[in-house]
Amino acid sequence: MIVGRERELTLLTETVEAAGHGAAGSVVVRGEPGIGKTALLDEVVRLTEAATVLRTRGLEVEAPLPYAALHRLLRPLTRLLSQLPPPQARAMRMAFGEEDGPAVEPFLIGVATLTVLTAAAEEQLVLCVVDDAHWLDPATADALLFCARRIGADRVAMMFATRDGAADWFEDQDLAAITLTGLTSDAAQALLDAQVGTTLAEEVTQRLISETRGNPLALLELPTELSTAQLHGASPLPVQFHVTARLERVFLERSRSQPGEVRSFLLLAAADDTGDLVVLKSAAAHLGLTEQVWEAAVNSGLLEADTSAGAVSLRHPLVRSAIYQAATSAERRRIHLALADAFAAIGDADREVWQRSAAAEGPDDGVAAALEIVGSRAQRRGAHVSALAAFERAAALCADPARRAALTFAAARSAWACGQVGPARTFLATAEETATEPALLADMARLRGHIEVNLGSATLAHRIFVETANAVRGNDPQRALEVGVLAATLRTYGADSGSRLPAADLGAAAAGDSARTRCLKQMLAAMTLTAEGSWSGAVDALNQALAIGEEVDDREVLWNLGNAALQLGDDDAQLRFYSLALSRAREAGAVTAVIYALQRLCFSHYLAGDLIAVRSAAEEALSLGSGMGQPAVTAPPTAWLTLLAATQGSDTYEQLLRELEQAAASSSLGILTDPVHDLTRWAKGVRAASTGDRSGALHHLSRFRLPALSRMAAVERFDAAVRAEEAELVRGWADELASFAEATGRSWAFATAAYGRALTTEGTQADTFFQEALSQHERAGRPLDQARAQLAYGEWLRRAQRRVDARRHLRHALESFEDARVEALADRATQELRASGETARKRDPSTLVKLTPMELKIAQLVSSGLSNKDVAAQIWVSPRTVAFHLRNIFTKAGVTSRGALAQLDFA
């Protein structure tokens, strides 16, 4: 009976109705135990017509079993699961234990779930109802949260019921939420009257309503524990009701009143996580419990059964906790062993192992070994939280110290993989106390170094990597090489502990080296020489690594090649290899790797003058990072958006800067610290320059920490120093860049060094340097730097009274700045053109199309020739959502075809 929930019911039914018209929605329903969350969702389901209803619930006892709740949810859509694209189909088979093999990324499971739900929604409205969501297994929770954030113009409604105050997966997820509180006095009295079937004494009614605070379950259950005399006011009521504890006691007493065999069956149901009648009856048979016992358990009112569906459930989560907690340890072990035998009979290995582990009294190497297999399988499914639980329990049951160290380290790796940094460090420290095997110790040190790189001291990480490489190079040269490349790369970012690698030994060529190994050896040489300032040798090694890298299909190698190219100023190579890494990451559904690649691609796009692509990549990285709930990974894309706002004179600059500084201050950035801070300095310097703050511009732009970034921003730095009348500073910077150019042969470096010298010389010498800069820029591929040089040369020519010559360079500069929306420099070029005697033509605003970040991304992909389905696969939304945004894009742009869209200019 639903009373007093009219407002909440209206909100939920409106969500369903909106979804039916193509406006997907997700709602979280919160409330204390017994407040009526399930009853409310049941009513929504009852009122929903012509829909595919998918239901599942979280169960506390199944938390270690990855994707258990998701499997139940999607079981009615088996037909669509078989029609998924091959990578997604394999990921789902892995997730559901139907296939084993190489690991899959958990993000890909979320993508596959989204594909299935939106495909089902093409046929009719889909309503997903998830009860007790706070007890979902983490893998299921991640997949469903991904879908809740990505559904758009889809006929899908998702509803989650979760316990108020519980640590659940839906905090801070920006989903609509409804919090249920106690019923009003009138509604509570109506519920009481319907339950009792007679009029209670007024003082009893008011006492029950007051003590239960209108909790519907309490209002339904507590009267059953009162005598007739108490209900009618003839006998006193209990002194105090502690509602949750009281309800548990009510359920417990009801259980204890049953015969022993019935209590055993109820305990079986409490310890089981499947709700499968076949499993329960099989386990009951192992305990000698008869069909009559099962019937008596149902008749007790504590067990509910749907025999047509073969499903069984306890009446309420409080029933489960009351029955299980009240059982003795011996009773629980007996029950768990019976369930283990039942699962063994149907071939459910994971559940069998977990039930046997729950029955174990002390060390049991057999169960520990089985749990290790379960943990490894969970890892391959991308279910790192479940893997962590399996490895932790396996270590606790393992008697052998060396094996226990390896299992504890496996738990540490799983904890790190799912973002549990504190536990990862604790497990790691515990494992290191007893580990003796050199390879295991090396892997432990490598993990400790990775943690420091990301969240601690990159300098300490460098020392850890160097010491590890030196320790294992004699008996494990491949492991030493991999760790050595990490250490050498850290040095190029300024993280240098002073410890040194025997790079010549690690990088020595050997017969039989694979392409990957040869590539790593060349990268080691390139990064070592880069850190030592030996640019020529570094470029030679990099070129060899890049050539070999074309044969290597390893995401980590690809982005390390991109890193090396960035450090050594090879713009084409960094774009190529970061793009390849991004493509591989998208294919695998590796969201963290996608974010990483997008952040790094921003460098390539910015240097190429494609500020629209910078914005698109940064916005996507920011959206994905925010959705992961990891503030640290949002700092780099926010830094890029801040630099864009400064460059383009956007009024969003101040807000973005505040968000950037907050993200940098509240999160440990690890190796990202200097890049984020340098990008922040770059943005502040550009902003100061655009507002006429000459000393402020130089202050920020002269404080870069990373040489690679200072070289990227060299043109802005030169301009700021000249305007601040610091010519000697420019000459020193130009000389340094010229040395880099001579050693590397980079055209952009020659061009920028010549530009710096042109700014600090006079007469024909300045003219020569300007012409050299522009000649090199023709090959450099950095159009904004070229436009700055053209602007400065045009200004110089105008001052030298060579106005006709000046106009050509100023026009080209103006076109470049307008294309990139660099308003301050476009205004400066316009003023110079007027001073030269030519009136600049203003761009027709009607040709500009203002799009949201999502619309911009879709417009770019559609303009490149991709279909809606292909675009959806790229950005992890449904084709229907792509079509919805595309209609908005066409409306804003005033076009009706994809071909016309490709000709437009997007702001």
ABEGO torsion letter per residue (X at the ends): XBBGAAAAAAAAAAAAAAAAAGBBBBBBBBEBBGAGAAAAAAAAAAABBGBBBBBBBBBAAAAABBGAAAAAAAAAAAAAAAABBAAAAAAAAAAAGABBEBBBBAAAAAAAAAAAAAAAAAABBBBBBBBGAAABBAAAAAAAAAAAAABBABBBBBBBBBBBGBBBAABGAGBBBBBBBBBBAAAAAAAAAAAAGBBBBAAAAAAAAAAAGGBAAAAAAAAAABBAAAAAGABBBBABBBAAAAAAAAAAAAAAABBAAAAAAAAAAAABAAGBAAAAAAAAAAAGBBAAAAAAAAAAGABBBBAAAGBBBBABAAAAAAAAAABBAAAAAAAAAAAAAAAAAAGBAAAAAAAAAAABABBBAAAAAAAAAAAAAAAAAGBAAAAAAAAAAAAAABABAAAAAAAAAAAAAAAAAAGBAAAAAAAAAAAAAABABAAAAAAAAAAAAAAAAAABBAAAAAAAAAAAAAAAAAABAAAAAAAAAAAAAAAAAGBBAGBBBBAAAAABBBBGBBAAAAAAAAAAAAAAAAAAGBAAAAAAAAAAAAAAAAABBBAAAAAAAAAAAAAAGBAAAAAAAAAAAAAAAAAAGBAAAAAAAAAAAAAAAAAAGBAAAAAAAAAAAAAAAAAAGBAAAAAAAAAAAAAAAAAAGBAAAAAAAAAAAAAAAABBAEAAAAAAAAAAAAAAAAAAAAAGBAAAAAAAAAABABAAAAAAAAAAAAAAAAAAGBAAAAAAAAAAAAAAAAAAGBAAAAAAAAAAAAAABBEAAAAAAAAAAAAAAAAAGBAAAAAAAAAAAAAAAAAAGBAAAAAAAAAAAAAAAAAAGBAAAAAAAAAAAAAAGBBBBBBBAAABBBBBAAAAAAAAAAAAGBBAAAAAAAAGBBAAAAAAAAAAAAAAAGBABAAAAAABBBX
